[in-house]
Amino acid sequence: MCRSSEREKIAVLLAVLAVLCPAACADPPLPTHQVEGNSGVFITPVAYLANPAGPNEVFGVPSVSATYAHLEKKDFESFAVTENLWGRVEFGYALERVGLGDWPGAVQAATGARVQDEAFLHNFNARLMAIKEGSLGYAWTPAVTLGAHLKWHQDLGDLDEQLGGTCALLGADHETGLEFTLMATKMIKDLLPKPLIVSAGLRNGDAIQTGLLGFAGERKFSFEGSLIYFLTDKLLIATEYRQKPDLMEPCSANGRELVKSESDWWDVALAYIVNDHITVAGGYANFGNILNNREDNVWAVQVKYEF
């Protein structure tokens, strides 16, 4: 049996471990935030959920992020927060702002109309992990998440009024849209020296440029997915692709292209786990046509914090 002094030392050690273990044993602060307020990479979600609640707990602690993207002619910011319940449900919100760059000047030069130089999009998300990875008695079972995403473009009515109804005429005639997503994610551990995470999914909705230019009312299915590879335990590289439904009609006025056909998006990103709470990520993206310009050289950075 332990003597009294030994018991006291063990009690002190256990108390220290009880304090330190949550931080030392915490899962890494992954995944990062997709800019629309879901757990994911930059432009696509993954089926994994951020900061899940512990066993027998209802609430996880929230995760917040800020993202900035510099386009060739425009700029973009996103502020997102997610909250996890029971380890299976994720609620998320993101406020997105797009600076329209030289587009208002091009519109004025072509038509004489004056339009505002920025627009805001609100995203309200709910996702359910319907199938946990490795469940159903098969190790190869992927995690599968179902999502519903309500989006509201707060400035579409003003832009349409400023343009004399042209937004509605071209197809952007709804301020709100509801999207549904199905995403499957699987970690492959034995193929490469470090884990590889593969995600693929479908999206059904009517968003124009993910909702940043409004909604069409005409629903389409589109594909999106990503690959994430652990270069080290703290450094990850990812690439992702997002198909776009192209629901807005092109528009030209007086020889100037003011709205071009929508393009699919892709990017390459790096993420670094700073500590048990902070992840920083940077990426290079090709967004193709956005309004009057091609945005083929897009640089983005994100800081995400898990409480």
C-alpha positions, 0 to 999 in steps of 0.5 A: 500500500502507498504511504501517506506522502506517496498518496499525496503525491499521486493525488497532486499528479492526478489533479494536474493531469485532470487540468492539463489533459483536456488541452493536451488530449484535445482533438486538433482544431480541424476542419477549418471553416468553409466561407458559408459557415460550415465545417470544410475547406474554403469553398466546399464542406466536409462531412466531419463536424468542427469541435464536437461535443464530448461523450454524454455532452450536449453542447460542444464549444463554438468555433469562429473564423474570419476569411479574407480573399483578394480577387484581381478586381474585387474583394471578399470577407467572411465571418463564420461561427459554428456550434455542435450538439451531441457530436452529430448536429452542427449549426452555423452562420456566416456573414459574407461581404463582396466588394464589387470592385470596378463593376459599378464603374463599368455599369455607369459607363455602359448605362449611366446607372449608379449602383452600390459597390458592395453586397452582403449575404447571410447564411444560416446552416443546419447539418446532421451527421447521418452516418458516422465514419466506420459505423454500420459494421464496416471499416470503410463506411464514410461519414455522411452529412445532410445539410440545409442552408437558408441564404438571404441576400440583403442588398439584391432588392436595392441593386435591382432597383438601381438597375431598373429591374435588370437583375430580375430580368437576367434571372436573379429575382429572389432575395432568399434561397434554400440549398440542400447538401449531401456530403460523404468524407472518408479518411484513408490511412494506409495508401500514403505515408500520412492520412488522406481525406477524401470528400465528395457531395451533391448540392441542390439549390438556385444560388447565383455565385453561391448566392452573392448575386442572388437566387434564380428560383430554378433549382439544379444539382451540382457536384463538389469535393475535396482532397486533404493530405497531412504533410505533417501532424500540423501541416495539411495541403488541400485541393477542392472543386465546386461545380456552379449551376450558371443560372444567370443570363449574360448581359452586355450594354454598349459593347461592354460585358457586364455579366458573364457566364458563371464558372466552376471554382477550384483552389489549392490550400495549406492549413497549419495547426498553431495549437489546440485552438487556432488554425490558420489557412491560406489558399490560391483559387481560380474563380473564372467569370464573376460579373464583368471580369475573370477572377483567375488569381485569387488569394485567401487567408483564414484564421479559425479559433475553437474555444 
